[in-house]
Each structure stands twice: as C-alpha cells, then as structure tokens.
Amino acid sequence: MSPIIRPVSLAAMILGLLAGPAGADIAGPWGFEVDLSFSQAAASKLQALKEGVVIAAYYSGEPAAGAEEHADQIGMIDLGEDRTERDGEPAVVAIPGKGDIETRLHWVKDGEPLVNINVHSARRSGPDNLLDCDVYDGPLKAIAGSATKIGCKLIGE
C-alpha cells in the first residue's frame, strides 16, 4: 500500500517552519522560549533537594505621549507578567507572552514592549533562593518566537 500524499500550500509550509520545533507551544505574537541550563553543581543540588525553578517574565514599556498618567512609580507602563514553575532540570520552556500586553499596548511608546526574564529556585526545600541565573532585559520583539539562553549556577559558585 502506497502512502497518501496531500498537497501543502507554500504558506502552510512557511507557517510550519516559523512555528518552531514540534511540540513547542509559543502562543501568540509575544511568545518565546527560555533555554534553561544549569552548572553541574547547581543541577546536583537541585536534584538532591528535589528543588524546582520559577521562570518569571515581567513585561513593561515606555509610556507613549499622552499615556504618562498610566505609568507606574518608576515611569513605565506595567504590562503584566508570566510565571512558570517547573522541576529543576535543563529544558526549553515555552513562555506564552500573555501578561496584559495586548490590553495596554496602546499606552506603550511605538508599541514596543520590553521584557525582563528572571529565574530563581522555587523555594520548595527552604525559604532562600539557591540560584544565580542570567537575566534577559530588553525588547520583547528581539526574542519573540525564539529561544533565549538562561544559564544558572549556585549562588557563590
């Protein structure tokens, strides 16, 4: 029995390529992935303690002309956040890029949201953060639809 071959439009093929690897769940125009890695010492400690990690993405933007009244105490438009908790293992993690971006984007200068990505231990095993992780702080459009590398080591390592 021969396989069934169905025609696929060029647009469908391009959309499939832009969607990223199979299984990636980047939702909407602001979604991105965090490619999370750990030093050997951090990985061992997280595993021994059965500790998780939190990936937090905080969205903001400079106020557009006339929208200054909507700015927070540091002069930025708060666009919300995404928080994802997971086991403390290396992974590529999809972040939906939701927050309140769409509902408040008209208050942001040039419609250009920013994102600050922080990773810390989930504090399942104790009250203190165990990790010193890289941070991304910049334009959301620079990472939307792609994977941003965030490496973590133990504090003091």
N, CA, C and O atoms as a GROMACS GRO file, in nm:
protein
  628
    1MET      N    1   0.084  -0.117   0.000
    1MET     CA    2   0.000   0.000   0.000
    1MET      C    3   0.089   0.123   0.000
    1MET      O    4   0.179   0.134   0.083
    2SER      N    5   0.065   0.214  -0.091
    2SER     CA    6   0.149   0.335  -0.100
    2SER      C    7   0.097   0.443  -0.006
    2SER      O    8  -0.023   0.449   0.023
    3PRO      N    9   0.188   0.530   0.042
    3PRO     CA   10   0.146   0.635   0.134
    3PRO      C   11   0.058   0.738   0.062
    3PRO      O   12   0.069   0.757  -0.059
    4ILE      N   13  -0.028   0.802   0.140
    4ILE     CA   14  -0.112   0.908   0.085
    4ILE      C   15  -0.033   1.039   0.092
    4ILE      O   16   0.020   1.075   0.197
    5ILE      N   17  -0.026   1.106  -0.018
    5ILE     CA   18   0.046   1.234  -0.024
    5ILE      C   19  -0.057   1.343  -0.048
    5ILE      O   20  -0.131   1.340  -0.146
    6ARG      N   21  -0.059   1.440   0.042
    6ARG     CA   22  -0.153   1.550   0.030
    6ARG      C   23  -0.075   1.675  -0.005
    6ARG      O   24   0.032   1.699   0.050
    7PRO      N   25  -0.128   1.755  -0.095
    7PRO     CA   26  -0.059   1.880  -0.129
    7PRO      C   27  -0.065   1.977  -0.010
    7PRO      O   28  -0.165   1.984   0.061
    8VAL      N   29   0.044   2.052   0.010
    8VAL     CA   30   0.052   2.152   0.115
    8VAL      C   31   0.088   2.284   0.049
    8VAL      O   32   0.180   2.290  -0.033
    9SER      N   33   0.016   2.389   0.085
    9SER     CA   34   0.045   2.519   0.026
    9SER      C   35   0.178   2.572   0.077
    9SER      O   36   0.225   2.532   0.184
   10LEU      N   37   0.239   2.661   0.001
   10LEU     CA   38   0.363   2.725   0.041
   10LEU      C   39   0.343   2.801   0.172
   10LEU      O   40   0.430   2.798   0.259
   11ALA      N   41   0.230   2.867   0.188
   11ALA     CA   42   0.203   2.942   0.312
   11ALA      C   43   0.200   2.848   0.432
   11ALA      O   44   0.254   2.882   0.537
   12ALA      N   45   0.139   2.731   0.417
   12ALA     CA   46   0.133   2.635   0.527
   12ALA      C   47   0.271   2.584   0.563
   12ALA      O   48   0.302   2.566   0.681
   13MET      N   49   0.356   2.561   0.462
   13MET     CA   50   0.492   2.516   0.489
   13MET      C   51   0.570   2.623   0.564
   13MET      O   52   0.642   2.592   0.659
   14ILE      N   53   0.557   2.750   0.522
   14ILE     CA   54   0.629   2.859   0.588
   14ILE      C   55   0.581   2.875   0.732
   14ILE      O   56   0.663   2.892   0.822
   15LEU      N   57   0.449   2.869   0.754
   15LEU     CA   58   0.396   2.879   0.890
   15LEU      C   59   0.447   2.765   0.977
   15LEU      O   60   0.477   2.785   1.094
   16GLY      N   61   0.456   2.648   0.921
   16GLY     CA   62   0.509   2.534   0.995
   16GLY      C   63   0.653   2.555   1.036
   16GLY      O   64   0.692   2.518   1.147
   17LEU      N   65   0.734   2.612   0.946
   17LEU     CA   66   0.874   2.640   0.980
   17LEU      C   67   0.885   2.748   1.085
   17LEU      O   68   0.968   2.738   1.175
   18LEU      N   69   0.801   2.852   1.076
   18LEU     CA   70   0.805   2.961   1.172
   18LEU      C   71   0.757   2.918   1.310
   18LEU      O   72   0.794   2.979   1.410
   19ALA      N   73   0.676   2.815   1.318
   19ALA     CA   74   0.621   2.770   1.446
   19ALA      C   75   0.726   2.709   1.536
   19ALA      O   76   0.703   2.693   1.656
   20GLY      N   77   0.842   2.674   1.480
   20GLY     CA   78   0.948   2.620   1.563
   20GLY      C   79   0.941   2.469   1.568
   20GLY      O   80   0.867   2.407   1.492
   21PRO      N   81   1.019   2.409   1.660
   21PRO     CA   82   1.025   2.264   1.666
   21PRO      C   83   0.893   2.203   1.710
   21PRO      O   84   0.812   2.266   1.779
   22ALA      N   85   0.873   2.079   1.669
   22ALA     CA   86   0.750   2.010   1.707
   22ALA      C   87   0.738   2.006   1.858
   22ALA      O   88   0.836   1.979   1.928
   23GLY      N   89   0.619   2.033   1.907
   23GLY     CA   90   0.597   2.031   2.050
   23GLY      C   91   0.612   2.167   2.114
   23GLY      O   92   0.570   2.185   2.228
   24ALA      N   93   0.672   2.263   2.044
   24ALA     CA   94   0.686   2.396   2.102
   24ALA      C   95   0.548   2.460   2.111
   24ALA      O   96   0.466   2.447   2.020
   25ASP      N   97   0.524   2.529   2.220
   25ASP     CA   98   0.394   2.588   2.242
   25ASP      C   99   0.409   2.737   2.266
   25ASP      O  100   0.378   2.787   2.374
   26ILE      N  101   0.457   2.808   2.165
   26ILE     CA  102   0.472   2.952   2.176
   26ILE      C  103   0.342   3.012   2.125
   26ILE      O  104   0.312   3.009   2.006
   27ALA      N  105   0.266   3.068   2.218
   27ALA     CA  106   0.134   3.121   2.184
   27ALA      C  107   0.143   3.268   2.145
   27ALA      O  108   0.213   3.346   2.210
   28GLY      N  109   0.073   3.305   2.041
   28GLY     CA  110   0.058   3.445   2.004
   28GLY      C  111   0.187   3.511   1.959
   28GLY      O  112   0.292   3.448   1.950
   29PRO      N  113   0.176   3.639   1.929
   29PRO     CA  114   0.290   3.712   1.872
   29PRO      C  115   0.400   3.743   1.972
   29PRO      O  116   0.511   3.779   1.932
   30TRP      N  117   0.372   3.731   2.102
   30TRP     CA  118   0.470   3.769   2.204
   30TRP      C  119   0.534   3.649   2.272
   30TRP      O  120   0.619   3.667   2.359
   31GLY      N  121   0.497   3.529   2.234
   31GLY     CA  122   0.552   3.410   2.298
   31GLY      C  123   0.698   3.389   2.264
   31GLY      O  124   0.746   3.432   2.158
   32PHE      N  125   0.769   3.324   2.354
   32PHE     CA  126   0.910   3.293   2.334
   32PHE      C  127   0.944   3.170   2.417
   32PHE      O  128   0.859   3.120   2.491
   33GLU      N  129   1.065   3.123   2.405
   33GLU     CA  130   1.112   3.010   2.484
   33GLU      C  131   1.234   3.050   2.564
   33GLU      O  132   1.311   3.137   2.524
   34VAL      N  133   1.250   2.985   2.678
   34VAL     CA  134   1.370   3.001   2.760
   34VAL      C  135   1.443   2.868   2.755
   34VAL      O  136   1.388   2.764   2.793
   35ASP      N  137   1.568   2.871   2.709
   35ASP     CA  138   1.654   2.754   2.703
   35ASP      C  139   1.734   2.753   2.833
   35ASP      O  140   1.836   2.821   2.845
   36LEU      N  141   1.686   2.676   2.929
   36LEU     CA  142   1.736   2.678   3.066
   36LEU      C  143   1.845   2.574   3.085
   36LEU      O  144   1.826   2.457   3.053
   37SER      N  145   1.960   2.617   3.139
   37SER     CA  146   2.068   2.523   3.168
   37SER      C  147   2.124   2.551   3.308
   37SER      O  148   2.103   2.658   3.364
   38PHE      N  149   2.195   2.452   3.362
   38PHE     CA  150   2.249   2.460   3.498
   38PHE      C  151   2.392   2.413   3.500
   38PHE      O  152   2.431   2.324   3.425
   39SER      N  153   2.472   2.474   3.588
   39SER     CA  154   2.606   2.421   3.612
   39SER      C  155   2.591   2.283   3.675
   39SER      O  156   2.484   2.248   3.723
   40GLN      N  157   2.699   2.206   3.675
   40GLN     CA  158   2.692   2.071   3.734
   40GLN      C  159   2.657   2.080   3.883
   40GLN      O  160   2.577   2.000   3.932
   41ALA      N  161   2.717   2.176   3.954
   41ALA     CA  162   2.690   2.190   4.098
   41ALA      C  163   2.544   2.227   4.122
   41ALA      O  164   2.481   2.173   4.212
   42ALA      N  165   2.491   2.318   4.043
   42ALA     CA  166   2.351   2.360   4.059
   42ALA      C  167   2.257   2.245   4.027
   42ALA      O  168   2.160   2.222   4.100
   43ALA      N  169   2.284   2.173   3.920
   43ALA     CA  170   2.199   2.059   3.882
   43ALA      C  171   2.198   1.954   3.992
   43ALA      O  172   2.092   1.900   4.025
   44SER      N  173   2.314   1.924   4.050
   44SER     CA  174   2.324   1.824   4.156
   44SER      C  175   2.247   1.868   4.280
   44SER      O  176   2.175   1.788   4.340
   45LYS      N  177   2.263   1.994   4.319
   45LYS     CA  178   2.194   2.046   4.438
   45LYS      C  179   2.043   2.046   4.419
   45LYS      O  180   1.969   2.004   4.508
   46LEU      N  181   1.996   2.092   4.302
   46LEU     CA  182   1.853   2.093   4.275
   46LEU      C  183   1.794   1.952   4.279
   46LEU      O  184   1.686   1.930   4.334
   47GLN      N  185   1.867   1.858   4.220
   47GLN     CA  186   1.820   1.719   4.218
   47GLN      C  187   1.818   1.661   4.359
   47GLN      O  188   1.721   1.596   4.397
   48ALA      N  189   1.922   1.684   4.437
   48ALA     CA  190   1.930   1.629   4.572
   48ALA      C  191   1.817   1.683   4.661
   48ALA      O  192   1.764   1.610   4.745
   49LEU      N  193   1.781   1.809   4.642
   49LEU     CA  194   1.676   1.872   4.723
   49LEU      C  195   1.537   1.858   4.662
   49LEU      O  196   1.438   1.900   4.722
   50LYS      N  197   1.531   1.799   4.542
   50LYS     CA  198   1.404   1.793   4.468
   50LYS      C  199   1.345   1.934   4.453
   50LYS      O  200   1.225   1.955   4.466
   51GLU      N  201   1.435   2.028   4.424
   51GLU     CA  202   1.400   2.169   4.414
   51GLU      C  203   1.360   2.204   4.272
   51GLU      O  204   1.416   2.151   4.176
   52GLY      N  205   1.265   2.293   4.258
   52GLY     CA  206   1.220   2.341   4.128
   52GLY      C  207   1.274   2.480   4.099
   52GLY      O  208   1.350   2.537   4.178
   53VAL      N  209   1.234   2.532   3.985
   53VAL     CA  210   1.272   2.668   3.946
   53VAL      C  211   1.148   2.743   3.900
   53VAL      O  212   1.050   2.684   3.855
   54VAL      N  213   1.154   2.874   3.912
   54VAL     CA  214   1.050   2.963   3.863
   54VAL      C  215   1.112   3.049   3.754
   54VAL      O  216   1.217   3.110   3.773
   55ILE      N  217   1.045   3.053   3.640
   55ILE     CA  218   1.084   3.145   3.532
   55ILE      C  219   0.979   3.255   3.534
   55ILE      O  220   0.860   3.230   3.513
   56ALA      N  221   1.025   3.378   3.558
   56ALA     CA  222   0.934   3.492   3.565
   56ALA      C  223   0.969   3.591   3.454
   56ALA      O  224   1.084   3.633   3.440
   57ALA      N  225   0.868   3.627   3.376
   57ALA     CA  226   0.884   3.727   3.270
   57ALA      C  227   0.796   3.846   3.305
   57ALA      O  228   0.674   3.833   3.316
   58TYR      N  229   0.859   3.963   3.321
   58TYR     CA  230   0.788   4.085   3.357
   58TYR      C  231   0.787   4.176   3.234
   58TYR      O  232   0.893   4.210   3.181
   59TYR      N  233   0.669   4.216   3.190
   59TYR     CA  234   0.653   4.297   3.070
   59TYR      C  235   0.626   4.443   3.107
   59TYR      O  236   0.553   4.471   3.202
   60SER      N  237   0.685   4.534   3.032
   60SER     CA  238   0.664   4.676   3.055
   60SER      C  239   0.693   4.751   2.925
   60SER      O  240   0.725   4.691   2.823
   61GLY      N  241   0.681   4.882   2.932
   61GLY     CA  242   0.714   4.964   2.816
   61GLY      C  243   0.719   5.111   2.855
   61GLY      O  244   0.658   5.153   2.954
   62GLU      N  245   0.792   5.187   2.778
   62GLU     CA  246   0.794   5.332   2.800
   62GLU      C  247   0.659   5.389   2.760
   62GLU      O  248   0.601   5.344   2.661
   63PRO      N  249   0.608   5.486   2.836
   63PRO     CA  250   0.476   5.540   2.801
   63PRO      C  251   0.479   5.620   2.671
   63PRO      O  252   0.572   5.695   2.643
   64ALA      N  253   0.374   5.601   2.593
   64ALA     CA  254   0.355   5.681   2.471
   64ALA      C  255   0.315   5.822   2.514
   64ALA      O  256   0.270   5.844   2.626
   65ALA      N  257   0.331   5.917   2.424
   65ALA     CA  258   0.289   6.055   2.450
   65ALA      C  259   0.141   6.055   2.489
   65ALA      O  260   0.058   5.997   2.418
   66GLY      N  261   0.109   6.119   2.600
   66GLY     CA  262  -0.028   6.125   2.647
   66GLY      C  263  -0.069   6.009   2.737
   66GLY      O  264  -0.178   6.012   2.794
   67ALA      N  265   0.017   5.908   2.752
   67ALA     CA  266  -0.017   5.793   2.836
   67ALA      C  267   0.062   5.792   2.966
   67ALA      O  268   0.059   5.694   3.040
   68GLU      N  269   0.131   5.899   2.995
   68GLU     CA  270   0.215   5.906   3.115
   68GLU      C  271   0.135   5.882   3.243
   68GLU      O  272   0.188   5.828   3.340
   69GLU      N  273   0.007   5.921   3.244
   69GLU     CA  274  -0.077   5.902   3.363
   69GLU      C  275  -0.097   5.755   3.399
   69GLU      O  276  -0.136   5.723   3.511
   70HIS      N  277  -0.071   5.664   3.303
   70HIS     CA  278  -0.086   5.520   3.327
   70HIS      C  279   0.044   5.454   3.372
   70HIS      O  280   0.047   5.334   3.398
   71ALA      N  281   0.152   5.534   3.381
   71ALA     CA  282   0.282   5.480   3.419
   71ALA      C  283   0.285   5.447   3.568
   71ALA      O  284   0.213   5.507   3.648
   72ASP      N  285   0.370   5.352   3.605
   72ASP     CA  286   0.387   5.314   3.745
   72ASP      C  287   0.485   5.408   3.815
   72ASP      O  288   0.526   5.509   3.757
   73GLN      N  289   0.524   5.375   3.937
   73GLN     CA  290   0.610   5.462   4.016
   73GLN      C  291   0.750   5.481   3.958
   73GLN      O  292   0.819   5.576   3.995
   74ILE      N  293   0.793   5.394   3.868
   74ILE     CA  294   0.923   5.415   3.804
   74ILE      C  295   0.910   5.469   3.661
   74ILE      O  296   1.007   5.472   3.586
   75GLY      N  297   0.789   5.511   3.626
   75GLY     CA  298   0.768   5.575   3.497
   75GLY      C  299   0.746   5.483   3.379
   75GLY      O  300   0.757   5.525   3.264
   76MET      N  301   0.714   5.356   3.406
   76MET     CA  302   0.692   5.259   3.299
   76MET      C  303   0.546   5.213   3.299
   76MET      O  304   0.477   5.219   3.401
   77ILE      N  305   0.501   5.166   3.183
   77ILE     CA  306   0.369   5.104   3.172
   77ILE      C  307   0.385   4.957   3.208
   77ILE      O  308   0.460   4.885   3.143
   78ASP      N  309   0.314   4.913   3.311
   78ASP     CA  310   0.318   4.774   3.354
   78ASP      C  311   0.230   4.693   3.259
   78ASP      O  312   0.112   4.722   3.242
   79LEU      N  313   0.289   4.590   3.196
   79LEU     CA  314   0.216   4.505   3.102
   79LEU      C  315   0.194   4.365   3.157
   79LEU      O  316   0.160   4.273   3.082
   80GLY      N  317   0.213   4.347   3.287
   80GLY     CA  318   0.186   4.218   3.348
   80GLY      C  319   0.305   4.125   3.347
   80GLY      O  320   0.418   4.167   3.323
   81GLU      N  321   0.279   3.999   3.375
   81GLU     CA  322   0.386   3.901   3.387
   81GLU      C  323   0.337   3.762   3.354
   81GLU      O  324   0.217   3.734   3.352
   82ASP      N  325   0.432   3.675   3.327
   82ASP     CA  326   0.410   3.530   3.313
   82ASP      C  327   0.504   3.463   3.412
   82ASP      O  328   0.621   3.499   3.421
   83ARG      N  329   0.454   3.366   3.486
   83ARG     CA  330   0.535   3.289   3.580
   83ARG      C  331   0.513   3.140   3.551
   83ARG      O  332   0.400   3.094   3.541
   84THR      N  333   0.623   3.069   3.539
   84THR     CA  334   0.617   2.926   3.513
   84THR      C  335   0.704   2.854   3.614
   84THR      O  336   0.822   2.886   3.627
   85GLU      N  337   0.648   2.759   3.686
   85GLU     CA  338   0.727   2.679   3.780
   85GLU      C  339   0.742   2.540   3.721
   85GLU      O  340   0.649   2.483   3.664
   86ARG      N  341   0.862   2.485   3.737
   86ARG     CA  342   0.891   2.352   3.683
   86ARG      C  343   1.001   2.286   3.765
   86ARG      O  344   1.062   2.350   3.851
   87ASP      N  345   1.027   2.159   3.737
   87ASP     CA  346   1.136   2.089   3.804
   87ASP      C  347   1.269   2.153   3.766
   87ASP      O  348   1.281   2.214   3.659
   88GLY      N  349   1.367   2.138   3.852
   88GLY     CA  350   1.497   2.200   3.830
   88GLY      C  351   1.586   2.119   3.738
   88GLY      O  352   1.692   2.071   3.779
   89GLU      N  353   1.544   2.103   3.616
   89GLU     CA  354   1.620   2.028   3.515
   89GLU      C  355   1.635   2.113   3.390
   89GLU      O  356   1.548   2.195   3.360
   90PRO      N  357   1.744   2.095   3.315
   90PRO     CA  358   1.758   2.169   3.189
   90PRO      C  359   1.640   2.141   3.097
   90PRO      O  360   1.594   2.028   3.087
   91ALA      N  361   1.594   2.244   3.031
   91ALA     CA  362   1.479   2.229   2.942
   91ALA      C  363   1.463   2.355   2.857
   91ALA      O  364   1.516   2.461   2.889
   92VAL      N  365   1.390   2.339   2.750
   92VAL     CA  366   1.344   2.454   2.672
   92VAL      C  367   1.198   2.472   2.712
   92VAL      O  368   1.115   2.384   2.690
   93VAL      N  369   1.168   2.589   2.771
   93VAL     CA  370   1.038   2.614   2.830
   93VAL      C  371   0.964   2.721   2.751
   93VAL      O  372   1.018   2.830   2.729
   94ALA      N  373   0.843   2.691   2.707
   94ALA     CA  374   0.761   2.787   2.632
   94ALA      C  375   0.698   2.887   2.729
   94ALA      O  376   0.638   2.848   2.830
   95ILE      N  377   0.712   3.015   2.699
   95ILE     CA  378   0.650   3.123   2.776
   95ILE      C  379   0.550   3.190   2.682
   95ILE      O  380   0.588   3.234   2.573
   96PRO      N  381   0.423   3.197   2.722
   96PRO     CA  382   0.319   3.242   2.628
   96PRO      C  383   0.325   3.390   2.589
   96PRO      O  384   0.271   3.427   2.485
   97GLY      N  385   0.388   3.474   2.670
   97GLY     CA  386   0.393   3.616   2.636
   97GLY      C  387   0.256   3.680   2.647
   97GLY      O  388   0.218   3.762   2.563
   98LYS      N  389   0.183   3.645   2.750
   98LYS     CA  390   0.048   3.699   2.764
   98LYS      C  391   0.048   3.824   2.849
   98LYS      O  392   0.033   3.934   2.796
   99GLY      N  393   0.065   3.812   2.980
   99GLY     CA  394   0.058   3.928   3.066
   99GLY      C  395  -0.064   4.011   3.030
   99GLY      O  396  -0.170   3.955   3.000
  100ASP      N  397  -0.051   4.142   3.032
  100ASP     CA  398  -0.156   4.234   2.988
  100ASP      C  399  -0.109   4.311   2.865
  100ASP      O  400  -0.148   4.426   2.844
  101ILE      N  401  -0.026   4.248   2.786
  101ILE     CA  402   0.038   4.317   2.674
  101ILE      C  403  -0.066   4.373   2.577
  101ILE      O  404  -0.065   4.492   2.548
  102GLU      N  405  -0.154   4.289   2.528
  102GLU     CA  406  -0.249   4.333   2.426
  102GLU      C  407  -0.343   4.443   2.476
  102GLU      O  408  -0.377   4.534   2.401
  103THR      N  409  -0.385   4.434   2.603
  103THR     CA  410  -0.483   4.531   2.653
  103THR      C  411  -0.423   4.668   2.683
  103THR      O  412  -0.496   4.767   2.690
  104ARG      N  413  -0.291   4.675   2.702
  104ARG     CA  414  -0.228   4.802   2.739
  104ARG      C  415  -0.124   4.850   2.638
  104ARG      O  416  -0.062   4.954   2.658
  105LEU      N  417  -0.106   4.778   2.532
  105LEU     CA  418  -0.001   4.811   2.434
  105LEU      C  419  -0.018   4.949   2.374
  105LEU      O  420   0.081   5.013   2.337
  106HIS      N  421  -0.142   4.997   2.362
  106HIS     CA  422  -0.165   5.130   2.305
  106HIS      C  423  -0.109   5.241   2.393
  106HIS      O  424  -0.096   5.354   2.347
  107TRP      N  425  -0.075   5.212   2.518
  107TRP     CA  426  -0.013   5.310   2.607
  107TRP      C  427   0.139   5.311   2.595
  107TRP      O  428   0.205   5.397   2.654
  108VAL      N  429   0.196   5.216   2.519
  108VAL     CA  430   0.341   5.200   2.512
  108VAL      C  431   0.398   5.270   2.389
  108VAL      O  432   0.347   5.258   2.278
  109LYS      N  433   0.505   5.344   2.412
  109LYS     CA  434   0.574   5.419   2.305
  109LYS      C  435   0.609   5.325   2.190
  109LYS      O  436   0.672   5.221   2.210
  110ASP      N  437   0.568   5.362   2.072
  110ASP     CA  438   0.594   5.288   1.948
  110ASP      C  439   0.544   5.143   1.953
  110ASP      O  440   0.583   5.062   1.869
  111GLY      N  441   0.458   5.110   2.050
  111GLY     CA  442   0.406   4.974   2.060
  111GLY      C  443   0.515   4.871   2.081
  111GLY      O  444   0.501   4.757   2.037
  112GLU      N  445   0.624   4.910   2.149
  112GLU     CA  446   0.741   4.822   2.167
  112GLU      C  447   0.754   4.779   2.313
  112GLU      O  448   0.818   4.848   2.392
  113PRO      N  449   0.696   4.666   2.350
  113PRO     CA  450   0.708   4.619   2.488
  113PRO      C  451   0.848   4.567   2.519
  113PRO      O  452   0.922   4.523   2.431
  114LEU      N  453   0.883   4.574   2.647
  114LEU     CA  454   1.009   4.522   2.698
  114LEU      C  455   0.979   4.401   2.786
  114LEU      O  456   0.866   4.384   2.832
  115VAL      N  457   1.079   4.318   2.808
  115VAL     CA  458   1.062   4.204   2.898
  115VAL      C  459   1.188   4.189   2.982
  115VAL      O  460   1.300   4.209   2.935
  116ASN      N  461   1.167   4.153   3.108
  116ASN     CA  462   1.274   4.118   3.199
  116ASN      C  463   1.248   3.975   3.241
  116ASN      O  464   1.144   3.944   3.299
  117ILE      N  465   1.345   3.886   3.212
  117ILE     CA  466   1.330   3.744   3.245
  117ILE      C  467   1.424   3.711   3.360
  117ILE      O  468   1.545   3.731   3.351
  118ASN      N  469   1.366   3.660   3.468
  118ASN     CA  470   1.442   3.618   3.586
  118ASN      C  471   1.410   3.473   3.617
  118ASN      O  472   1.296   3.429   3.600
  119VAL      N  473   1.510   3.399   3.662
  119VAL     CA  474   1.492   3.261   3.704
  119VAL      C  475   1.546   3.249   3.846
  119VAL      O  476   1.654   3.301   3.877
  120HIS      N  477   1.471   3.182   3.933
  120HIS     CA  478   1.516   3.158   4.070
  120HIS      C  479   1.462   3.024   4.116
  120HIS      O  480   1.371   2.968   4.054
  121SER      N  481   1.517   2.974   4.226
  121SER     CA  482   1.467   2.846   4.277
  121SER      C  483   1.326   2.865   4.331
  121SER      O  484   1.288   2.975   4.373
  122ALA      N  485   1.249   2.759   4.328
  122ALA     CA  486   1.107   2.765   4.364
  122ALA      C  487   1.084   2.767   4.515
  122ALA      O  488   0.971   2.784   4.560
  123ARG      N  489   1.190   2.750   4.592
  123ARG     CA  490   1.183   2.754   4.739
  123ARG      C  491   1.094   2.643   4.796
  123ARG      O  492   1.024   2.663   4.895
  124ARG      N  493   1.098   2.527   4.731
  124ARG     CA  494   1.027   2.410   4.783
  124ARG      C  495   1.101   2.352   4.905
  124ARG      O  496   1.039   2.301   4.998
  125SER      N  497   1.235   2.362   4.902
  125SER     CA  498   1.316   2.297   5.005
  125SER      C  499   1.358   2.393   5.116
  125SER      O  500   1.419   2.350   5.215
  126GLY      N  501   1.328   2.519   5.102
  126GLY     CA  502   1.365   2.617   5.204
  126GLY      C  503   1.327   2.756   5.159
  126GLY      O  504   1.283   2.774   5.046
  127PRO      N  505   1.344   2.856   5.248
  127PRO     CA  506   1.296   2.991   5.218
  127PRO      C  507   1.387   3.074   5.126
  127PRO      O  508   1.346   3.180   5.079
  128ASP      N  509   1.509   3.027   5.101
  128ASP     CA  510   1.604   3.109   5.026
  128ASP      C  511   1.622   3.062   4.882
  128ASP      O  512   1.614   2.943   4.852
  129ASN      N  513   1.647   3.159   4.795
  129ASN     CA  514   1.683   3.129   4.657
  129ASN      C  515   1.822   3.066   4.655
  129ASN      O  516   1.911   3.114   4.726
  130LEU      N  517   1.843   2.963   4.576
  130LEU     CA  518   1.972   2.894   4.568
  130LEU      C  519   2.051   2.932   4.444
  130LEU      O  520   2.170   2.902   4.434
  131LEU      N  521   1.985   3.000   4.348
  131LEU     CA  522   2.044   3.015   4.215
  131LEU      C  523   2.085   3.158   4.180
  131LEU      O  524   2.022   3.255   4.220
  132ASP      N  525   2.192   3.166   4.103
  132ASP     CA  526   2.238   3.289   4.041
  132ASP      C  527   2.227   3.264   3.891
  132ASP      O  528   2.310   3.194   3.833
  133CYS      N  529   2.125   3.324   3.828
  133CYS     CA  530   2.096   3.295   3.687
  133CYS      C  531   2.116   3.418   3.600
  133CYS      O  532   2.106   3.531   3.647
  134ASP      N  533   2.144   3.393   3.473
  134ASP     CA  534   2.149   3.501   3.375
  134ASP      C  535   2.013   3.569   3.371
  134ASP      O  536   1.912   3.509   3.409
  135VAL      N  537   2.011   3.692   3.324
  135VAL     CA  538   1.888   3.770   3.312
  135VAL      C  539   1.880   3.824   3.170
  135VAL      O  540   1.981   3.866   3.113
  136TYR      N  541   1.761   3.823   3.113
  136TYR     CA  542   1.739   3.896   2.987
  136TYR      C  543   1.656   4.017   3.022
  136TYR      O  544   1.554   4.005   3.091
  137ASP      N  545   1.698   4.135   2.976
  137ASP     CA  546   1.626   4.258   3.000
  137ASP      C  547   1.636   4.341   2.872
  137ASP      O  548   1.739   4.405   2.848
  138GLY      N  549   1.530   4.340   2.791
  138GLY     CA  550   1.536   4.412   2.666
  138GLY      C  551   1.408   4.403   2.588
  138GLY      O  552   1.304   4.365   2.642
  139PRO      N  553   1.415   4.438   2.459
  139PRO     CA  554   1.294   4.437   2.376
  139PRO      C  555   1.236   4.296   2.361
  139PRO      O  556   1.308   4.200   2.336
  140LEU      N  557   1.105   4.288   2.377
  140LEU     CA  558   1.038   4.159   2.360
  140LEU      C  559   1.045   4.113   2.216
  140LEU      O  560   1.058   3.993   2.190
  141LYS      N  561   1.037   4.206   2.120
  141LYS     CA  562   1.039   4.164   1.980
  141LYS      C  563   1.172   4.098   1.943
  141LYS      O  564   1.177   4.021   1.847
  142ALA      N  565   1.279   4.126   2.018
  142ALA     CA  566   1.409   4.066   1.987
  142ALA      C  567   1.412   3.917   2.018
  142ALA      O  568   1.494   3.844   1.963
  143ILE      N  569   1.323   3.871   2.108
  143ILE     CA  570   1.323   3.729   2.144
  143ILE      C  571   1.192   3.657   2.110
  143ILE      O  572   1.185   3.535   2.120
  144ALA      N  573   1.088   3.731   2.070
  144ALA     CA  574   0.959   3.670   2.039
  144ALA      C  575   0.976   3.565   1.930
  144ALA      O  576   1.039   3.590   1.828
  145GLY      N  577   0.921   3.447   1.955
  145GLY     CA  578   0.928   3.339   1.857
  145GLY      C  579   1.059   3.263   1.858
  145GLY      O  580   1.081   3.178   1.772
  146SER      N  581   1.148   3.291   1.955
  146SER     CA  582   1.276   3.223   1.959
  146SER      C  583   1.309   3.178   2.101
  146SER      O  584   1.232   3.202   2.194
  147ALA      N  585   1.424   3.112   2.116
  147ALA     CA  586   1.468   3.063   2.246
  147ALA      C  587   1.582   3.152   2.298
  147ALA      O  588   1.679   3.178   2.227
  148THR      N  589   1.568   3.196   2.422
  148THR     CA  590   1.670   3.277   2.488
  148THR      C  591   1.741   3.191   2.591
  148THR      O  592   1.676   3.128   2.676
  149LYS      N  593   1.874   3.187   2.584
  149LYS     CA  594   1.951   3.105   2.676
  149LYS      C  595   1.963   3.173   2.812
  149LYS      O  596   2.003   3.289   2.822
  150ILE      N  597   1.928   3.099   2.918
  150ILE     CA  598   1.944   3.144   3.055
  150ILE      C  599   2.020   3.033   3.128
  150ILE      O  600   1.970   2.922   3.144
  151GLY      N  601   2.140   3.066   3.173
  151GLY     CA  602   2.221   2.970   3.246
  151GLY      C  603   2.216   3.001   3.395
  151GLY      O  604   2.212   3.118   3.435
  152CYS      N  605   2.217   2.898   3.478
  152CYS     CA  606   2.210   2.914   3.624
  152CYS      C  607   2.324   2.839   3.690
  152CYS      O  608   2.366   2.732   3.644
  153LYS      N  609   2.374   2.897   3.799
  153LYS     CA  610   2.472   2.831   3.884
  153LYS      C  611   2.427   2.856   4.028
  153LYS      O  612   2.334   2.934   4.052
  154LEU      N  613   2.491   2.793   4.123
  154LEU     CA  614   2.459   2.817   4.263
  154LEU      C  615   2.509   2.954   4.304
  154LEU      O  616   2.612   3.000   4.254
  155ILE      N  617   2.438   3.020   4.394
  155ILE     CA  618   2.486   3.146   4.449
  155ILE      C  619   2.621   3.119   4.516
  155ILE      O  620   2.634   3.025   4.594
  156GLY      N  621   2.719   3.201   4.484
  156GLY     CA  622   2.852   3.185   4.539
  156GLY      C  623   2.941   3.089   4.465
  156GLY      O  624   3.058   3.074   4.500
  157GLU      N  625   2.890   3.023   4.364
  157GLU     CA  626   2.969   2.925   4.287
  157GLU      C  627   3.070   2.998   4.200
  157GLU      O  628   3.146   2.935   4.127
   0.00000   0.00000   0.00000
